Every structure is written in C-alpha cells, then in structure tokens.
C-alpha cells in the first residue's frame, strides 16, 4: 500500500510537470501579446519594451519556463499581470467555492444517475426503462449553458424557489450543482444500467436467488456493490470534466470560484493565472483518480494495490 | 427395501419453453420423474438435452422473462411448486430444495466474505441470531472438511481454490439440511483429483443426512460413480430411465447405447489407438530442451520484481513425425504454457528446435517461416474464431499471412480442407455462430491444417465437446495423422482421452515432468505417485466397478509462485527401463 502510494505520487508529479510544460508552451506560442494587454493601446513602444523586460517575457522560452518552475517548487505561482496580486492568493481565496460546487455536483449526479440506472436495469425493457434512458440521453447531450439558463428561468425567474445567482447559502448552491450534475447523471445512469444488467446475469446472483434470499437483499447486497465498481472509476475521470464545465457554469451563475477567475484571465491573456488554474485543475484530476483507485479495494476485495 | 420408498419430489408431464428469436421453443417435453427420499438420481445427457432447464424449472429459476413452465406439475410433498408465487417459492429455495452449480469460480459473490454468504441464507430461513447462524456456518464448513473453518469465514472467494469454493457451495446448500439437493454439473469445472474428493464428499453427506440428490451431469463416469437411478435425456425428452446397474449393463434405447459407446475409457476403449512402435525416426519434428517459462510479479515503490511464477521448470521432450505425445496434468501444472512457448506465444529460455533449427538463433522472418510448421488448436471453439469473419476466410487466413498461393488457389485449398474435415465447401460463406461446437472445432482443425504443418498442438481441444462429438473429432484427428503424417502435442487433463489417442505420455506437475514414457508404460505401470493418483481419480463408467473410497487428499496443490531467489527443487528423471522416465520422489 505504502509502496503503491509512493509510486503513484511520483507518477502524479511527472504528470503535473508534463501539464505545466505543455500549457506553458501553448501560452508562449499564443499570438495574443500579454504585454499589449497590460500596457494599453496608447503606450509607447519604449514602455511596452520596458514592461516586457520587467516581466522577463523577452527571455527565451526555456529560460522563462525554468524561472517559472523554480518558483513553482516553493509554491509561488507568480503575480497576476492585471490584478496586481499573487496568483496563489487569488486561487486559494476562490478554491473553496469551486470545491463546494464540485461536491454538490458529484452528489447530484450520483443521486440522480445511480438511482435512474438502478431502476432502469431492474425494469429493463419496460416503458419506465425507456423513459429514463431518453431522459439520460437528453442530460448527456444538452449543453451546460442551456441547462443552466433553463433551470435559472424556471426555478429562479418563474418560480422564485432559488436565487438567480451569487454565493452564500445552500439555496445558492442548488441550481449550479444541478446544472453541473445533470450531464454526469446522464452518463452514470447509462453506465449504472448496463453494469447492473450485466451483474444481474452473473452466476452469483443466481446462487443468491437459489438460496431463497429476498429481492431487496439480492439487489442491494449482492448486485449493487459489484455494479458500482466501474462507476467509481468514472468519478476520478469526472473531475476533469467538471473542471471544464466549471468555467461555463460559474459564469452563468456568477459563482465566485476558480472557473470565473480563469474566464476573466483568458479574456485578458493573464498568463500566470491561466497557468495557476490549469495546474490546480490538473492536480484535482490526478488526486480524484488516485482517490477512486484507493476506494476500489474497499468495495472489491479482489483488487490489491501494488 | 420392503416398503415403497417415500416419494419426495414428483414431476409430472413437465414442459418448459423458452422464447427466442424464432418464437417459442420447447426445451423440456413431457418429462415425468420421481425422486425418493435418500436416493441419488442422475439426469444425464449432452448439451441441449434440457437437463439443466429441468433443474432450473424445479427451482423456479428459469431465465426471465424468456423461460416458462408451459404445463405440468412439480410436487414437493403435497405442494405443487408451479402454483406458488415468488414469495412462497422463496421459502422453498435454499430451505427445502438447495442447488449447487457448475462454476464454483463465478457462483460465489466476489465482494462478500464466505462467512457473510453462508450466514445470510441461514438467517433468511431460520430465526437464528447472527451468532448462532455463524456457529452453524462453522459447522457446515467443518462438515465439508474445510480446515480452519472459523478463520475461513473472513476470507473472500478469490482466496480459495476451485475445489474449496465448490465445497463452500456445498456447505451453503447443506447447512439448512434441505430435503432435495440439486447439483448441476458440480464437478465439471474441477480437476479430476479434486472431482473425486468432491463426489465422495457429496455421497458421504447424503448418507449422513438422508438428503435426496438430483445430480445433473454429462459425464457417464460420474453417473456410474454416484447414481442409484438414472434418467437419460436428449432434445428435452426422457430417452430411458432405470437403475444405474441396468442402464450400464443393459441399455435399452439406441441413444443410450451410442452414448455409452462414445465414452472414453481407460484400458479397454474401443477407440483406442493401436500401439505403434517407436519409428526408427528420421529427425524429430520438435525437440524441447530444458525449457523454462517464468513470469515476474512486480511490487515495491519502483515496481521491482519481487516474486516469480515458475510456470515451466526445465522441461525436455521430443516429438517424432507421425507421433502423438500427450502432456497431462491438472490446472496450473504448466502444460498449456509449455505449448504456448512452443508456438512462440510466450517468452522462454532453453532450446526449442523445430525441424532441426533452433528458434533461439533465428531472426524474425526465419522464425516466422519455421513457425509455419507448428500450428495450434485451442480449447474453446466458440472463443477462438473471430465472430465477424466468414469461416472460409478464417481458414484461409494463415495462407494469407504467410503469403502462400493466389486468391483462387487459396479458395480451392480451403474448399479441399473443408471437405477433408467433414464440412462442405458450401459452408465456407457462413459465420462461426451458425455452426455447432463440434463443427467449429472442425473449422479450427482445418485452419491448423492449412499450412500443412509438421506439428499440431491441440490444447484441450476436445474438452469442451459432448462425448459423442468428442469421439468423432478424435477419430478425425487420428485419420488426419495417418494421412498427413502430422505429429500431435496433445494437451489434456482427461486421462481417458489421453489413453485413447496418445503414443507417448508426459505427466506434468508444478511445471516439471514427473513421468514420461510410452502410453502402455505410463498407464499399465505408473511409477510416480502423482501419475497413479491421476489415473485412479478418473471415474469409471461402470457402476459395478465403483470405487469404495477415494484416497483423500485434503491439501491443496502448492503454488508455483515463489520469492526471488527461492528456485524450486529440480527433479531428476531416472530411466526405469526402455525409456520410461520417472522423477525420483523427493
């Protein structure tokens, strides 16, 4: 177990290093010039050149990247070009909001998705099954900004059950979580259904029936833990999808998380913030996958972490 | 017996149908049979005979929603099970009728502990507390001779061997002392020595508790060993019914006679190959010298090799043209790995010489050319043919890979091969799923023959087939050998089949050969205790020669996985006369 964690940690660091290199390279190749953004239109060429030197942007790529890396090791993500404050501080102040949103979204998608999938599998081939699967398909294919606006219109504008936007109470959390969760719920419903149908065909389910167990015991004790395994592996991957979705959803709902921060930074080519948010996201994805892998052996004793 | 025995289960005019793509099909027709208290009834038949469906119908566990009982009655005592709703049927299942299945590997839930799976059925049917149920579970495990029963409760199915798992299944089924135990092919998936133990255990427990047993099997050896009465089924109908002794001594129905004739027997088998003298051989087709195959297991932070599976340890043998060498042993003994090394499918160390050329010293292209001479037929004819290719293309594929013949010539050659293995050229356009198991194995044989190899490796190639089909495929293999002079490396766990087809036999145990000699040397004069055990374990298809007691060996075969640095002891083979090699007992 310890050895396994050690190996995974080394792998994770390598992944993060790769992500930083690729992102840095992409931003370097970008035709937009951050210095122009900072200096403004009326700046003289001399001013622009001064700023460029000040930020070290006149250095060759390798040197720039090396500087960034050495600072990164000590936890310094640099200073924002536009907001004139430390990127680390900006991210730390906004991360809790995003994590809260993510937790809400995971809860939504698991609750909705697993329930839908379970019911569909048990009622396989019936009208209920078909209805649920059409619903999940809609969930999977609807763009998040459309779902978000639709939910806002119905539940905030028309029904006034929830606030239109902002941050603070649990009521603020419901609509954004739902918006993020619906996409995943659709995936989970489909996955859970096929996984459950597969498990219900297994010999051990037949054995359980031959023992004269009640339907509930067969379903929840024998089938569910087996069926949920592939879904758990998905949650790790899911965090990556969330990180993409968070930029859109936070903007729609005015949620003060790192997604919004990233959106603002992208518009103004604020490279240190973009780099910071990307690295934090990558870290979250790596961590999510690691957690999913660590949870798996607790459900399935056959899995050994080596 | 003076009084008529008490009837426990009475099946009258049972019809079972299953709905498929082509409408509803009757899989059990008009079956009537009776089971007395304490009796063992064997339902025997080949695949598709409806024997398993009958068992599932009794349990009301027919595949849903396709299967249903269309008419008839199944009476347990005074209750007609076909009229019970699911809730009341639940109280019968497990409590009054218990069932064990063929696949011990998949019949236990992998994520629940043995203890949990044992106690839950006890708790479902009795008012016992959890502690009492646990006690009962421990007793049940002891009854099936599982050592350290108490600590086993915490184990999970994957930590047990196949034989142990099947014993757990039996413990689970018998913990509640049911009136009827249905065992559906309970030993088919087990090694032959383990099969002997499990059968004996079943017989023992049955006598102790007076349980009535319905044993479903395709193996006439098992029938002879176990049955009081026998029902032979075919295509969903009962063909013949009677006392075990009568069925074997005086079979009435034509089908029963054919079935019994097809059963491979050690010793007097009719299909037995003539003893052939060692041909003063030209060069051997293949020679293997000191073959080792090891698989590394990784561990630690940097994934270093910590343990190693010693799958094959210093195996040497040679095969002459036109000769059949059988490699026998139980699962995990390394016989299939040896074959794979010979076919170039796993990395190995040691020497493999095919047609006089050592593969180790050759480049990629030369090796490919040499490998044309070695072809393989696998166990599962369903899994070894690509379902999306026409069988004609499948057979032609080796020719395409090696760039042999033009398209037209290939077609002709494939047609000739189809004809030769007993299929028609018209069937070349069909897909694998349109064939039966035996026909598919013929396709595989045709594919192996396509390159006119000098050696064909048949890895459990007839194990998955029904006995009557098996007999015909074996005949085909022998015919092809006479015709083409091809040599076989015949890998099997079935001693009776081996005895019928082989010229020479090598017995493998834990990656090493423990005995090797001509068929007659090994079968008439087995020297190594493991060889003797293998031969003894084969159930004889004759109730008159039922074994009184099978030598019990409640220990497991040791593992071939070892720590680095702990190499297994190398066995030295000694010639005990005329080339009969036996490992010294260590």
Boltz contact constraints between the chains, C-beta under 6 A:
constraints:
  - contact:
      token1: [A, 3]
      token2: [B, 300]
      max_distance: 6.0
  - contact:
      token1: [A, 3]
      token2: [B, 301]
      max_distance: 6.0
  - contact:
      token1: [A, 6]
      token2: [B, 301]
      max_distance: 6.0
  - contact:
      token1: [A, 7]
      token2: [B, 301]
      max_distance: 6.0
  - contact:
      token1: [A, 203]
      token2: [B, 103]
      max_distance: 6.0
  - contact:
      token1: [A, 203]
      token2: [B, 106]
      max_distance: 6.0
  - contact:
      token1: [A, 203]
      token2: [B, 107]
      max_distance: 6.0
  - contact:
      token1: [A, 204]
      token2: [B, 107]
      max_distance: 6.0
  - contact:
      token1: [A, 204]
      token2: [B, 108]
      max_distance: 6.0
  - contact:
      token1: [A, 204]
      token2: [B, 109]
      max_distance: 6.0
  - contact:
      token1: [A, 207]
      token2: [B, 107]
      max_distance: 6.0
  - contact:
      token1: [A, 209]
      token2: [B, 61]
      max_distance: 6.0
  - contact:
      token1: [A, 210]
      token2: [B, 59]
      max_distance: 6.0
  - contact:
      token1: [A, 210]
      token2: [B, 93]
      max_distance: 6.0
  - contact:
      token1: [A, 210]
      token2: [B, 99]
      max_distance: 6.0
  - contact:
      token1: [A, 211]
      token2: [B, 94]
      max_distance: 6.0
  - contact:
      token1: [A, 211]
      token2: [B, 121]
      max_distance: 6.0
  - contact:
      token1: [A, 212]
      token2: [B, 90]
      max_distance: 6.0
  - contact:
      token1: [A, 212]
      token2: [B, 93]
      max_distance: 6.0
  - contact:
      token1: [A, 212]
      token2: [B, 94]
      max_distance: 6.0
  - contact:
      token1: [A, 212]
      token2: [B, 95]
      max_distance: 6.0
  - contact:
      token1: [A, 212]
      token2: [B, 124]
      max_distance: 6.0
  - contact:
      token1: [A, 213]
      token2: [B, 124]
      max_distance: 6.0
  - contact:
      token1: [A, 222]
      token2: [B, 109]
      max_distance: 6.0
  - contact:
      token1: [A, 225]
      token2: [B, 111]
      max_distance: 6.0
  - contact:
      token1: [A, 226]
      token2: [B, 111]
      max_distance: 6.0
  - contact:
      token1: [A, 300]
      token2: [B, 111]
      max_distance: 6.0
  - contact:
      token1: [A, 301]
      token2: [B, 156]
      max_distance: 6.0
  - contact:
      token1: [A, 302]
      token2: [B, 110]
      max_distance: 6.0
  - contact:
      token1: [A, 302]
      token2: [B, 158]
      max_distance: 6.0
  - contact:
      token1: [A, 306]
      token2: [B, 299]
      max_distance: 6.0
